[in-house]
Amino acid sequence: MTFDDEPIEGDARGPLMRKIRTEGVELAYETAVSICRDPKAPAPAKATALTALFRVAGYFEKTDADDDKEPHEMSAAELDAKIRRLRDKARARASGVFD
């Protein structure tokens, strides 16, 4: 199920997906921060947690030539990819979990 899918009557995934997007994301954030703060955590665990936090915060966003193009210069596939990135970014900001 994606954000754009309409819930199916009697489908238990809707409430579960809402919990994952709220409680699950909060737990993932808290866990990543606690790993980063734990002096006994192994270096690979810290590196993974830091990478996840930076990626969610937008620090590791890929910048490619598409970002320099105007919409009328992009192919349909490039426009679709750009729209997906913008929607993902807007949803992340709207959630307020990482603010």
C-alpha positions as CSV (number, residue, x, y, z in Angstrom):
1,M,0.0,0.0,0.0
2,T,1.3,3.4,-0.9
3,F,0.3,6.8,0.3
4,D,-1.9,7.3,-2.8
5,D,-3.7,3.9,-2.5
6,E,-7.3,4.0,-1.4
7,P,-8.0,1.7,1.5
8,I,-9.9,-1.5,0.7
9,E,-12.9,-2.1,2.8
10,G,-12.1,-4.7,5.4
11,D,-8.4,-4.5,4.7
12,A,-6.3,-4.5,7.9
13,R,-3.3,-2.9,6.2
14,G,-4.7,0.7,6.4
15,P,-4.5,1.0,10.2
16,L,-1.3,-1.0,10.3
17,M,0.3,1.3,7.7
18,R,-0.8,4.4,9.7
19,K,0.9,2.9,12.8
20,I,4.1,2.2,10.8
21,R,4.1,5.7,9.5
22,T,3.7,7.2,13.0
23,E,4.9,4.9,15.8
24,G,7.2,3.0,13.6
25,V,9.0,6.0,12.2
26,E,9.3,7.6,15.7
27,L,10.7,4.3,17.0
28,A,13.2,4.1,14.1
29,Y,14.3,7.7,14.7
30,E,14.7,7.1,18.5
31,T,16.6,3.9,17.9
32,A,19.0,5.5,15.4
33,V,19.7,8.4,17.7
34,S,20.3,6.0,20.7
35,I,22.7,3.9,18.6
36,C,24.7,7.1,17.7
37,R,24.9,8.2,21.3
38,D,25.9,4.7,22.7
39,P,29.6,4.7,23.4
40,K,29.6,0.9,23.3
41,A,27.8,0.6,19.9
42,P,30.0,-0.9,17.2
43,A,31.3,1.5,14.6
44,P,29.3,-0.1,11.7
45,A,26.1,0.3,13.6
46,K,26.8,4.0,14.3
47,A,27.8,4.5,10.7
48,T,24.5,3.0,9.4
49,A,22.4,4.9,11.9
50,L,24.2,8.2,11.0
51,T,23.7,7.6,7.3
52,A,20.0,6.9,7.8
53,L,19.5,10.1,9.8
54,F,21.4,12.2,7.3
55,R,19.6,10.6,4.4
56,V,16.2,11.3,5.9
57,A,17.2,14.8,6.7
58,G,18.0,15.3,3.0
59,Y,21.8,15.7,3.3
60,F,22.5,12.8,1.0
61,E,20.1,13.6,-1.7
62,K,21.4,12.7,-5.1
63,T,21.8,15.7,-7.3
64,D,21.9,14.9,-10.9
65,A,21.6,16.7,-14.2
66,D,17.8,16.5,-14.0
67,D,17.8,19.1,-11.2
68,D,19.4,21.6,-13.6
69,K,16.8,21.0,-16.3
70,E,13.6,22.9,-16.7
71,P,10.4,20.7,-16.8
72,H,9.9,21.3,-20.5
73,E,13.4,19.9,-21.1
74,M,12.8,16.6,-19.2
75,S,11.6,13.3,-20.6
76,A,8.5,11.7,-19.2
77,A,10.6,9.3,-17.1
78,E,12.7,12.3,-15.7
79,L,9.5,14.1,-14.8
80,D,8.0,11.1,-13.1
81,A,11.2,10.6,-11.0
82,K,11.3,14.3,-10.1
83,I,7.6,14.3,-9.0
84,R,8.3,11.2,-6.9
85,R,11.2,12.9,-5.2
86,L,9.2,16.0,-4.5
87,R,6.3,14.0,-3.1
88,D,8.6,12.0,-0.8
89,K,10.2,15.2,0.4
90,A,6.8,16.8,1.0
91,R,5.5,13.8,2.9
92,A,8.6,13.7,5.1
93,R,8.2,17.3,6.0
94,A,4.5,17.0,6.6
95,S,4.9,14.1,9.0
96,G,6.8,16.4,11.4
97,V,8.5,13.4,12.9
98,F,12.0,14.6,12.2
99,D,11.5,18.3,12.9
